[in-house]
Amino acid sequence: MTQTIWIARHGNRLDFVNPEWFNTAKRRYDPPLSEDGIEQAKQLGQRLVGEGIVHIFASPFLRTVQTANEVANILDLPIQLESGLSEWLNPDWMSTVPERMPIAELQEHFPRINPSYTSRVMAHYPETNEMVLQRTAQTVQCLTAEFSEDILLVGHGASVVGCTQGLVGGTPEVKASLCCLVKLVRQEQEWVMELNGDTSHLSHHEQVIRFH
């Protein structure tokens, strides 16, 4: 039986475009998408039309929910919020547990979120690089074991890398730029990477990959 897993990173972040935003933000580690990031998310959704995706899982951070929501609107699908796809909770980037928009508030803003879904894996602050790779690998392994249909995962740079390595095995170099796509296809018992960080669907893409 074949299965296709699509893994996407969120679109451009407001704090990448306007670094000053961080200084006055209420939730400084949970930036929204920038205007061009929203456009990237729409282009991602258009790219995935007709690909047969049945489930969308997204990190609960605002920028990933916004990205997933643009895709879900185009594909007419619900969104499952999965903590296991969260940003790398790196203490070098974040001085404390990152405050996020409460789930109830996210559901109010994004009614496509499925309120009955419960995260299969929980992310915990603080994390080392090894821990985030293990956490995201465990997440994608859980989801592919439970859901046999074609799936889209919307995460962050670290979760794109970790999820890809969690299925393909080893440490393949993954090009996890903004709003990129990785395509993994299960052929019998082996996962094959057919797209690695593809950005051909974007009208503008970053030249230098940034993770925070």
N, CA, C and O of each residue as an XYZ file, in Angstrom:
848
protein
N       0.842     -1.191      0.000
C       0.000      0.000      0.000
C       0.883      1.249      0.000
O       1.845      1.347      0.762
N       0.540      2.187     -0.857
C       1.307      3.428     -0.900
C       0.604      4.502     -0.073
O      -0.619      4.501      0.071
N       1.396      5.403      0.457
C       0.897      6.560      1.196
C       1.848      7.710      0.925
O       3.061      7.518      0.833
N       1.290      8.913      0.799
C       2.116     10.091      0.577
C       1.996     11.036      1.761
O       0.893     11.375      2.190
N       3.132     11.456      2.280
C       3.184     12.440      3.355
C       3.822     13.704      2.791
O       4.945     13.685      2.286
N       3.086     14.789      2.889
C       3.601     16.099      2.505
C       3.984     16.834      3.786
O       3.208     16.848      4.742
N       5.156     17.438      3.818
C       5.609     18.179      4.992
C       5.958     19.597      4.538
O       6.786     19.787      3.647
N       5.321     20.583      5.158
C       5.534     21.978      4.765
C       5.992     22.797      5.960
O       5.600     22.536      7.097
N       6.821     23.784      5.690
C       7.150     24.774      6.708
C       6.201     25.967      6.533
O       5.707     26.224      5.436
N       5.960     26.682      7.621
C       5.117     27.871      7.573
C       5.691     28.930      6.632
O       6.856     28.871      6.240
N       4.850     29.892      6.281
C       5.283     31.005      5.451
C       6.109     32.022      6.231
O       6.409     31.830      7.409
N       6.462     33.085      5.560
C       7.324     34.107      6.159
C       6.685     34.699      7.419
O       5.469     34.873      7.491
N       7.538     35.007      8.417
C       7.094     35.492      9.726
C       7.179     37.014      9.805
O       8.054     37.636      9.203
N       6.254     37.592     10.558
C       6.256     39.038     10.711
C       7.560     39.543     11.322
O       8.055     40.605     10.944
N       8.118     38.780     12.270
C       9.351     39.253     12.912
C      10.574     39.102     12.016
O      11.605     39.716     12.289
N      10.489     38.297     10.948
C      11.559     38.268      9.956
C      11.530     39.542      9.113
O      12.572     40.068      8.724
N      10.317     40.026      8.840
C      10.135     41.217      8.010
C      10.333     42.484      8.843
O      10.922     43.461      8.380
N       9.832     42.450     10.074
C       9.902     43.606     10.973
C      10.456     43.166     12.325
O       9.681     42.871     13.235
N      11.784     43.116     12.479
C      12.390     42.646     13.732
C      11.965     43.447     14.960
O      12.003     42.930     16.077
N      11.562     44.703     14.765
C      11.124     45.528     15.899
C       9.851     44.990     16.548
O       9.567     45.290     17.707
N       9.092     44.204     15.804
C       7.837     43.637     16.335
C       8.091     42.916     17.653
O       7.276     42.992     18.573
N       9.204     42.227     17.744
C       9.542     41.400     18.913
C       9.567     42.222     20.206
O       9.199     41.718     21.268
N       9.996     43.477     20.121
C      10.211     44.293     21.312
C       8.927     44.657     22.037
O       8.947     44.898     23.244
N       7.816     44.699     21.324
C       6.546     45.107     21.939
C       5.470     44.033     21.854
O       4.323     44.273     22.230
N       5.826     42.866     21.369
C       4.824     41.818     21.153
C       4.310     41.239     22.471
O       5.059     41.092     23.437
N       3.024     40.917     22.487
C       2.418     40.268     23.654
C       2.940     38.840     23.799
O       3.249     38.384     24.900
N       3.032     38.144     22.661
C       3.565     36.767     22.656
C       4.746     36.759     21.685
O       4.597     36.430     20.508
N       5.905     37.122     22.195
C       7.045     37.401     21.312
C       7.600     36.169     20.617
O       8.293     36.294     19.607
N       7.307     34.961     21.145
C       7.809     33.750     20.489
C       6.741     33.085     19.611
O       6.907     31.954     19.154
N       5.653     33.810     19.390
C       4.556     33.259     18.584
C       4.119     34.282     17.529
O       2.963     34.707     17.520
N       5.035     34.676     16.644
C       4.699     35.704     15.654
C       3.702     35.197     14.613
O       3.664     34.005     14.306
N       2.899     36.114     14.076
C       2.030     35.737     12.957
C       2.803     35.742     11.649
O       3.979     36.104     11.606
N       2.129     35.337     10.591
C       2.703     35.460      9.255
C       2.768     36.931      8.846
O       1.958     37.750      9.282
N       3.726     37.240      8.018
C       3.765     38.544      7.364
C       2.781     38.516      6.191
O       2.220     37.467      5.873
N       2.576     39.661      5.554
C       1.660     39.711      4.407
C       2.125     38.774      3.296
O       1.320     38.051      2.708
N       3.430     38.790      3.011
C       3.919     37.895      1.960
C       3.883     36.442      2.417
O       3.789     35.538      1.587
N       3.958     36.203      3.728
C       3.823     34.845      4.249
C       2.440     34.281      4.006
O       2.297     33.098      3.700
N       1.409     35.120      4.141
C       0.039     34.685      3.851
C      -0.099     34.342      2.368
O      -0.752     33.364      2.004
N       0.519     35.151      1.527
C       0.486     34.874      0.090
C       1.207     33.553     -0.213
O       0.745     32.767     -1.040
N       2.325     33.317      0.449
C       3.033     32.039      0.275
C       2.137     30.866      0.663
O       2.109     29.846     -0.026
N       1.405     31.012      1.772
C       0.530     29.936      2.235
C      -0.577     29.645      1.220
O      -0.954     28.491      1.014
N      -1.090     30.700      0.593
C      -2.115     30.501     -0.444
C      -1.518     29.781     -1.648
O      -2.163     28.913     -2.236
N      -0.304     30.132     -2.014
C       0.357     29.463     -3.138
C       0.635     27.997     -2.805
O       0.558     27.132     -3.677
N       0.959     27.725     -1.535
C       1.137     26.341     -1.092
C      -0.162     25.566     -1.257
O      -0.163     24.438     -1.750
N      -1.269     26.178     -0.841
C      -2.569     25.518     -0.982
C      -2.906     25.213     -2.431
O      -3.406     24.131     -2.739
N      -2.637     26.160     -3.324
C      -2.917     25.937     -4.745
C      -2.057     24.805     -5.298
O      -2.508     24.028     -6.140
N      -0.822     24.716     -4.823
C       0.078     23.649     -5.272
C      -0.469     22.280     -4.909
O      -0.247     21.310     -5.634
N      -1.186     22.189     -3.787
C      -1.625     20.890     -3.276
C      -3.026     20.487     -3.740
O      -3.524     19.424     -3.368
N      -3.658     21.333     -4.550
C      -4.965     20.967     -5.110
C      -4.813     19.712     -5.967
O      -3.908     19.630     -6.798
N      -5.684     18.751     -5.769
C      -5.676     17.532     -6.577
C      -4.698     16.467     -6.132
O      -4.566     15.438     -6.795
N      -4.000     16.692     -5.011
C      -3.013     15.714     -4.546
C      -3.623     14.626     -3.647
O      -2.925     13.701     -3.234
N      -4.897     14.737     -3.353
C      -5.568     13.676     -2.592
C      -5.320     13.712     -1.100
O      -5.485     12.698     -0.423
N      -4.928     14.854     -0.575
C      -4.684     14.967      0.871
C      -6.006     14.843      1.622
O      -7.003     15.461      1.248
N      -6.005     14.042      2.681
C      -7.221     13.780      3.465
C      -7.163     14.453      4.832
O      -8.188     14.887      5.358
N      -5.969     14.540      5.406
C      -5.808     15.112      6.747
C      -4.730     16.185      6.741
O      -3.700     16.041      6.082
N      -4.980     17.279      7.492
C      -3.981     18.320      7.714
C      -3.690     18.391      9.207
O      -4.598     18.563     10.020
N      -2.417     18.258      9.557
C      -1.968     18.397     10.943
C      -1.043     19.600     11.008
O      -0.198     19.785     10.132
N      -1.198     20.420     12.046
C      -0.389     21.633     12.148
C       0.115     21.832     13.565
O      -0.563     21.500     14.538
N       1.308     22.375     13.662
C       1.828     22.865     14.934
C       0.870     23.917     15.483
O       0.256     24.643     14.701
N       0.723     24.022     16.809
C      -0.217     24.987     17.383
C       0.290     26.424     17.456
O      -0.390     27.283     18.017
N       1.475     26.704     16.901
C       1.949     28.080     16.861
C       1.164     28.853     15.794
O       0.733     28.285     14.791
N       0.989     30.155     16.030
C       0.102     30.949     15.175
C       0.504     30.902     13.709
O      -0.356     30.751     12.842
N       1.789     31.026     13.418
C       2.222     31.089     12.014
C       1.944     29.782     11.269
O       1.654     29.798     10.073
N       2.033     28.647     11.978
C       1.737     27.363     11.326
C       0.234     27.165     11.164
O      -0.219     26.610     10.164
N      -0.537     27.621     12.152
C      -2.001     27.531     12.038
C      -2.479     28.411     10.881
O      -3.335     27.995     10.100
N      -1.936     29.614     10.768
C      -2.318     30.489      9.655
C      -1.973     29.852      8.308
O      -2.764     29.905      7.367
N      -0.795     29.257      8.227
C      -0.387     28.593      6.983
C      -1.324     27.438      6.664
O      -1.811     27.314      5.540
N      -1.571     26.596      7.658
C      -2.465     25.449      7.462
C      -3.875     25.906      7.103
O      -4.556     25.255      6.311
N      -4.311     27.015      7.676
C      -5.665     27.499      7.430
C      -5.848     27.936      5.982
O      -6.893     27.679      5.385
N      -4.843     28.592      5.415
C      -4.941     28.989      4.004
C      -5.038     27.761      3.103
O      -5.802     27.742      2.139
N      -4.250     26.735      3.433
C      -4.303     25.487      2.658
C      -5.648     24.801      2.858
O      -6.264     24.342      1.897
N      -6.106     24.731      4.115
C      -7.368     24.055      4.434
C      -8.554     24.725      3.753
O      -9.491     24.046      3.334
N      -8.522     26.056      3.639
C      -9.597     26.766      2.947
C      -9.655     26.357      1.479
O     -10.737     26.187      0.916
N      -8.493     26.202      0.870
C      -8.436     25.834     -0.546
C      -8.819     24.367     -0.755
O      -9.516     24.032     -1.713
N      -8.361     23.499      0.148
C      -8.634     22.063      0.002
C      -9.943     21.643      0.683
O     -10.378     20.501      0.540
N     -10.565     22.562      1.421
C     -11.811     22.304      2.154
C     -11.660     21.129      3.118
O     -12.387     20.138      3.049
N     -10.682     21.279      4.025
C     -10.394     20.236      5.009
C     -10.309     20.849      6.409
O     -10.040     22.043      6.547
N     -10.538     20.033      7.454
C     -10.302     20.501      8.822
C      -8.813     20.477      9.155
O      -7.999     19.934      8.409
N      -8.481     21.079     10.294
C      -7.098     21.140     10.775
C      -7.015     20.461     12.129
O      -7.806     20.747     13.028
N      -6.050     19.556     12.268
C      -5.752     18.937     13.563
C      -4.517     19.617     14.156
O      -3.459     19.636     13.526
N      -4.643     20.168     15.354
C      -3.487     20.788     16.009
C      -2.687     19.719     16.738
O      -3.202     19.035     17.622
N      -1.413     19.583     16.353
C      -0.544     18.527     16.894
C       0.688     19.155     17.546
O       1.560     19.702     16.871
N       0.733     19.061     18.876
C       1.853     19.633     19.634
C       3.192     19.052     19.200
O       4.214     19.736     19.257
N       3.191     17.794     18.764
C       4.433     17.144     18.355
C       5.114     17.793     17.172
O       6.288     17.528     16.913
N       4.385     18.656     16.435
C       4.956     19.368     15.289
C       5.471     20.757     15.670
O       5.888     21.526     14.804
N       5.441     21.076     16.965
C       5.798     22.418     17.442
C       7.212     22.841     17.060
O       8.067     22.035     16.691
N       7.406     24.149     17.171
C       8.733     24.743     17.013
C       9.727     24.074     17.959
O       9.341     23.575     19.016
N      10.997     24.063     17.584
C      12.062     23.615     18.490
C      12.060     24.547     19.702
O      12.289     25.749     19.566
N      11.804     23.998     20.865
C      11.721     24.788     22.096
C      13.131     24.952     22.655
O      13.501     24.370     23.676
N      13.887     25.756     21.951
C      15.323     25.927     22.158
C      15.568     27.055     23.169
O      15.204     28.200     22.898
N      16.171     26.764     24.319
C      16.393     27.808     25.320
C      17.356     28.908     24.858
O      17.384     29.994     25.438
N      18.143     28.624     23.813
C      19.005     29.672     23.254
C      18.201     30.696     22.452
O      18.639     31.832     22.269
N      17.027     30.288     21.977
C      16.154     31.189     21.225
C      15.096     31.817     22.127
O      14.699     32.967     21.938
N      14.649     31.034     23.113
C      13.522     31.430     23.958
C      13.971     31.417     25.412
O      14.459     30.401     25.906
N      13.809     32.532     26.088
C      14.271     32.623     27.478
C      13.315     31.958     28.455
O      13.636     31.807     29.634
N      12.147     31.562     27.975
C      11.157     30.916     28.827
C      10.242     30.070     27.953
O      10.371     30.083     26.728
N       9.324     29.337     28.566
C       8.337     28.575     27.801
C       7.592     29.553     26.893
O       7.072     30.555     27.383
N       7.525     29.295     25.595
C       6.890     30.256     24.697
C       5.384     30.341     24.927
O       4.674     29.336     24.902
N       4.919     31.567     25.151
C       3.479     31.760     25.304
C       2.841     31.767     23.927
O       3.299     32.462     23.020
N       1.773     30.981     23.780
C       1.060     30.896     22.507
C      -0.379     31.358     22.693
O      -0.864     31.478     23.817
N      -1.039     31.609     21.603
C      -2.465     31.915     21.653
C      -3.209     30.698     22.199
O      -2.970     29.587     21.725
N      -4.098     30.864     23.175
C      -4.825     29.720     23.724
C      -5.612     28.985     22.643
O      -6.088     29.595     21.685
N      -5.743     27.673     22.806
C      -6.424     26.843     21.804
C      -7.837     27.353     21.539
O      -8.267     27.414     20.386
N      -8.561     27.720     22.592
C      -9.931     28.202     22.408
C      -9.971     29.449     21.532
O     -10.875     29.617     20.714
N      -8.990     30.314     21.711
C      -8.917     31.537     20.903
C      -8.548     31.202     19.458
O      -9.080     31.796     18.520
N      -7.633     30.246     19.287
C      -7.293     29.800     17.928
C      -8.533     29.247     17.223
O      -8.776     29.547     16.054
N      -9.313     28.438     17.943
C     -10.519     27.847     17.345
C     -11.534     28.917     16.969
O     -12.269     28.776     15.992
N     -11.566     29.986     17.755
C     -12.478     31.086     17.459
C     -12.073     31.793     16.173
O     -12.920     32.147     15.353
N     -10.771     31.993     16.006
C     -10.256     32.675     14.814
C     -10.226     31.755     13.592
O     -10.389     32.205     12.458
N     -10.016     30.474     13.837
C      -9.846     29.508     12.740
C     -10.814     28.335     12.947
O     -10.433     27.301     13.496
N     -12.071     28.501     12.502
C     -13.090     27.471     12.766
C     -12.832     26.130     12.093
O     -13.525     25.156     12.387
N     -11.847     26.056     11.195
C     -11.521     24.751     10.600
C     -10.772     23.835     11.580
O     -10.620     22.642     11.316
N     -10.310     24.383     12.697
C      -9.625     23.551     13.694
C     -10.619     22.552     14.288
O     -11.720     22.920     14.699
N     -10.217     21.307     14.322
C     -11.044     20.222     14.863
C     -10.895     20.192     16.390
O      -9.830     19.822     16.885
N     -11.933     20.571     17.148
C     -11.799     20.653     18.607
C     -11.691     19.291     19.290
O     -11.294     19.213     20.453
N     -12.040     18.221     18.582
C     -12.036     16.898     19.215
C     -10.700     16.169     19.080
O     -10.507     15.109     19.675
N      -9.771     16.738     18.294
C      -8.471     16.076     18.116
C      -7.571     16.347     19.318
O      -7.524     17.464     19.832
N      -6.862     15.314     19.755
C      -5.916     15.429     20.860
C      -4.516     15.111     20.340
O      -4.322     14.120     19.636
N      -3.542     15.951     20.689
C      -2.175     15.727     20.229
C      -1.677     14.346     20.617
O      -1.900     13.890     21.738
N      -1.013     13.689     19.698
C      -0.472     12.348     19.952
C       0.872     12.410     20.676
O       1.245     11.476     21.386
N       1.599     13.519     20.491
C       2.903     13.724     21.129
C       2.927     15.149     21.681
O       2.450     16.074     21.024
N       3.472     15.331     22.868
C       3.549     16.658     23.466
C       4.987     17.181     23.443
O       5.931     16.459     23.764
N       5.131     18.451     23.056
C       6.435     19.107     23.095
C       6.652     19.716     24.477
O       5.721     20.264     25.068
N       7.876     19.622     24.995
C       8.188     20.146     26.332
C       9.440     21.013     26.292
O      10.458     20.621     25.721
N       9.360     22.179     26.892
C      10.492     23.095     27.015
C      11.320     22.702     28.233
O      10.751     22.312     29.252
N      12.662     22.793     28.158
C      13.502     23.124     26.999
C      13.904     21.866     26.230
O      13.809     20.753     26.748
N      14.351     22.055     24.995
C      14.756     20.933     24.155
C      16.149     21.157     23.565
O      16.512     22.273     23.195
N      16.907     20.084     23.488
C      18.152     20.090     22.711
C      17.810     19.766     21.257
O      16.674     19.402     20.952
N      18.778     19.894     20.373
C      18.572     19.531     18.977
C      18.196     18.054     18.854
O      17.304     17.702     18.083
N      18.864     17.206     19.600
C      18.560     15.771     19.554
C      17.125     15.505     20.012
O      16.437     14.650     19.454
N      16.682     16.240     21.029
C      15.329     16.027     21.558
C      14.248     16.425     20.555
O      13.245     15.725     20.417
N      14.446     17.553     19.846
C      13.415     17.967     18.893
C      13.368     17.008     17.707
O      12.290     16.742     17.175
N      14.505     16.491     17.291
C      14.505     15.513     16.194
C      13.812     14.219     16.616
O      13.084     13.618     15.826
N      14.037     13.792     17.851
C      13.356     12.596     18.362
C      11.858     12.828     18.482
O      11.056     11.967     18.119
N      11.486     13.995     18.992
C      10.063     14.305     19.205
C       9.298     14.353     17.880
O       8.207     13.795     17.766
N       9.879     15.025     16.882
C       9.186     15.140     15.603
C       9.190     13.816     14.836
O       8.232     13.506     14.127
N      10.256     13.043     14.974
C      10.280     11.703     14.367
C       9.192     10.822     14.971
O       8.480     10.121     14.253
N       9.071     10.864     16.294
C       8.024     10.086     16.967
C       6.641     10.519     16.493
O       5.755      9.686     16.306
N       6.460     11.823     16.301
C       5.159     12.350     15.874
C       4.767     11.809     14.510
O       3.660     11.297     14.340
N       5.656     11.917     13.544
C       5.304     11.472     12.200
C       5.126      9.953     12.151
O       4.300      9.450     11.390
N       5.892      9.227     12.956
C       5.718      7.773     13.012
C       4.367      7.402     13.611
O       3.721      6.466     13.141
N       3.930      8.127     14.646
C       2.607      7.898     15.241
C       1.492      8.193     14.242
O       0.552      7.410     14.096
N       1.604      9.315     13.564
C       0.533      9.728     12.657
C       0.423      8.803     11.450
O      -0.685      8.476     11.025
N       1.548      8.379     10.895
C       1.479      7.488      9.734
C       1.023      6.087     10.125
O       0.461      5.364      9.302
N       1.260      5.702     11.374
C       0.768      4.401     11.845
C      -0.738      4.433     12.059
O      -1.422      3.432     11.844
N      -1.251      5.584     12.481
C      -2.676      5.700     12.813
C      -3.538      6.080     11.615
O      -4.675      5.622     11.503
N      -3.017      6.900     10.732
C      -3.783      7.407      9.593
C      -3.144      6.880      8.312
O      -1.980      7.164      8.031
N      -3.901      6.122      7.545
C      -3.329      5.469      6.361
C      -3.493      6.305      5.092
O      -2.929      5.966      4.052
N      -4.264      7.399      5.170
C      -4.484      8.230      3.992
C      -3.310      9.198      3.779
O      -2.369      9.255      4.571
N      -3.404      9.948      2.685
C      -2.374     10.951      2.404
C      -2.547     12.141      3.346
O      -3.666     12.586      3.601
N      -1.427     12.649      3.857
C      -1.424     13.601      4.961
C      -0.546     14.803      4.621
O       0.464     14.674      3.929
N      -0.949     15.974      5.119
C      -0.093     17.163      5.102
C       0.255     17.533      6.535
O      -0.629     17.639      7.385
N       1.542     17.730      6.804
C       2.017     18.211      8.098
C       2.555     19.622      7.896
O       3.386     19.851      7.017
N       2.089     20.563      8.702
C       2.563     21.950      8.612
C       3.308     22.273      9.902
O       2.716     22.324     10.980
N       4.619     22.492      9.774
C       5.437     22.708     10.954
C       6.446     23.816     10.762
O       6.195     24.799     10.064
N       7.587     23.641     11.389
C       8.661     24.628     11.425
C       9.909     24.019     10.775
O       9.891     22.859     10.362
N      10.982     24.794     10.685
C      12.201     24.261     10.084
C      12.653     22.972     10.730
O      12.951     21.995     10.043
N      12.705     22.967     12.065
C      13.186     21.777     12.780
C      12.240     20.601     12.633
O      12.686     19.455     12.562
N      10.929     20.865     12.586
C       9.991     19.749     12.462
C       9.953     19.191     11.044
O       9.684     18.005     10.853
N      10.222     20.039     10.043
C      10.341     19.520      8.675
C      11.523     18.550      8.596
O      11.411     17.467      8.022
N      12.645     18.948      9.174
C      13.831     18.085      9.172
C      13.574     16.811      9.975
O      13.844     15.708      9.500
N      13.055     16.964     11.187
C      12.857     15.808     12.066
C      11.840     14.818     11.536
O      12.043     13.607     11.627
N      10.745     15.323     10.982
C       9.724     14.427     10.428
C      10.263     13.667      9.215
O      10.010     12.474      9.053
N      11.003     14.372      8.373
C      11.578     13.717      7.192
C      12.539     12.611      7.614
O      12.455     11.488      7.118
N      13.447     12.929      8.526
C      14.406     11.928      8.986
C      13.714     10.787      9.729
O      14.179      9.648      9.705
N      12.603     11.105     10.389
C      11.876     10.080     11.131
C      11.285      8.997     10.248
O      11.087      7.868     10.697
N      11.002      9.330      8.994
C      10.459      8.324      8.074
C      11.529      7.752      7.152
O      11.604      6.539      6.955
N      12.357      8.633      6.588
C      13.362      8.171      5.620
C      14.495      7.429      6.316
O      15.097      6.514      5.754
N      14.778      7.848      7.572
C      15.889      7.238      8.299
C      17.197      7.939      7.987
O      17.325      8.627      6.974
N      18.168      7.755      8.872
C      19.459      8.401      8.676
C      19.351      9.893      8.906
O      18.450     10.368      9.598
N      20.280     10.625      8.316
C      20.286     12.084      8.474
C      20.384     12.776      7.118
O      21.353     13.490      6.859
N      19.385     12.573      6.245
C      19.429     13.261      4.954
C      19.361     14.765      5.145
O      18.674     15.246      6.046
N      20.062     15.505      4.315
C      20.010     16.962      4.389
C      18.688     17.430      3.803
O      18.365     17.131      2.654
N      17.929     18.165      4.601
C      16.608     18.628      4.181
C      16.636     20.140      4.020
O      17.083     20.860      4.913
N      16.159     20.612      2.885
C      16.145     22.055      2.599
C      14.849     22.650      3.139
O      13.847     22.736      2.430
N      14.884     23.062      4.413
C      13.664     23.488      5.102
C      13.465     24.995      5.052
O      13.440     25.651      6.093
N      13.324     25.553      3.847
C      13.097     26.996      3.728
C      11.612     27.309      3.913
O      10.776     26.407      3.969
N      11.301     28.602      4.005
C       9.933     29.024      4.282
C       8.956     28.509      3.227
O       9.192     28.635      2.026
N       7.865     27.932      3.696
C       6.764     27.438      2.859
C       7.212     26.402      1.822
O       6.596     26.254      0.767
N       8.283     25.697      2.140
C       8.770     24.630      1.264
C       7.896     23.390      1.406
O       7.058     23.297      2.303
N       8.110     22.447      0.504
C       7.418     21.162      0.542
C       8.414     20.011      0.462
O       9.311     19.992     -0.380
N       8.226     19.055      1.364
C       8.891     17.761      1.259
C       7.804     16.743      0.928
O       6.725     16.771      1.520
N       8.080     15.857     -0.003
C       7.126     14.807     -0.375
C       7.766     13.455     -0.123
O       8.806     13.131     -0.696
N       7.138     12.672      0.736
C       7.611     11.333      1.062
C       6.555     10.317      0.644
O       5.377     10.471      0.963
N       6.978      9.288     -0.066
C       6.051      8.261     -0.545
C       6.470      6.913      0.011
O       7.626      6.507     -0.102
N       5.493      6.218      0.621
C       5.773      4.881      1.158
C       5.590      3.864      0.040
O       4.515      3.746     -0.548
N       6.653      3.141     -0.237
C       6.615      2.073     -1.233
C       6.941      0.780     -0.500
O       8.097      0.506     -0.179
N       5.894     -0.015     -0.238
C       5.984     -1.197      0.611
C       6.456     -0.754      2.001
O       5.728     -0.016      2.666
N       7.617     -1.162      2.462
C       8.050     -0.803      3.821
C       9.056      0.338      3.847
O       9.613      0.655      4.898
N       9.293      0.960      2.685
C      10.335      1.980      2.605
C       9.749      3.327      2.203
O       8.867      3.407      1.348
N      10.257      4.390      2.840
C       9.844      5.742      2.494
C      10.879      6.360      1.561
O      12.080      6.319      1.828
N      10.394      6.930      0.463
C      11.259      7.547     -0.539
C      10.946      9.044     -0.604
O       9.779      9.428     -0.686
N      11.974      9.886     -0.567
C      11.790     11.336     -0.653
C      11.755     11.749     -2.119
O      12.764     11.665     -2.819
N      10.596     12.192     -2.578
C      10.441     12.593     -3.977
C      10.610     14.094     -4.172
O      10.959     14.535     -5.266
N      10.371     14.880     -3.137
C      10.646     16.310     -3.173
C      11.390     16.679     -1.895
O      11.038     16.215     -0.811
N      12.416     17.512     -2.022
C      13.209     17.931     -0.863
C      13.233     19.452     -0.786
O      14.008     20.111     -1.479
N      12.358     20.005      0.080
C      12.335     21.452      0.253
C      11.946     22.214     -1.000
O      12.486     23.289     -1.262
N      11.022     21.678     -1.776
C      10.630     22.298     -3.041
C       9.948     23.645     -2.795
O       9.073     23.748     -1.936
N      10.339     24.663     -3.536
C       9.708     25.985     -3.446
C       9.249     26.478     -4.819
O       9.035     27.676     -5.007
N       9.098     25.569     -5.769
C       8.747     25.978     -7.133
C       7.338     26.561     -7.220
O       7.002     27.212     -8.210
N       6.507     26.335     -6.194
C       5.145     26.869     -6.173
C       5.096     28.322     -5.701
O       4.051     28.966     -5.796
N       6.213     28.845     -5.197
C       6.247     30.197     -4.625
C       6.718     31.224     -5.653
O       7.634     30.960     -6.432
N       6.086     32.397     -5.647
C       6.530     33.481     -6.534
C       7.788     34.147     -5.984
O       8.591     34.690     -6.743
N       7.958     34.105     -4.644
C       9.166     34.629     -4.005
C       9.589     33.660     -2.916
O       8.762     33.198     -2.129
N      10.870     33.355     -2.872
C      11.360     32.480     -1.800
C      12.694     33.017     -1.304
O      13.397     33.746     -2.003
N      13.020     32.631     -0.070
C      14.206     33.185      0.586
C      15.483     32.595     -0.010
O      15.517     31.437     -0.426
N      16.517     33.406     -0.042
C      17.807     32.966     -0.559
C      18.646     32.298      0.532
O      19.406     31.369      0.260
N      18.499     32.778      1.763
C      19.218     32.225      2.902
C      18.202     31.683      3.897
O      17.315     32.415      4.337
N      18.320     30.415      4.254
C      17.360     29.782      5.156
C      17.618     30.226      6.592
O      18.728     30.088      7.107
N      16.575     30.764      7.233
C      16.661     31.186      8.631
C      15.732     30.308      9.465
O      14.650     29.924      9.020
N      16.172     29.999     10.675
C      15.361     29.162     11.552
C      14.763     29.912     12.731
O      13.829     29.412     13.358
N      15.261     31.072     13.045
C      14.655     31.852     14.121
C      15.070     33.309     13.983
O      14.668     34.145     14.792
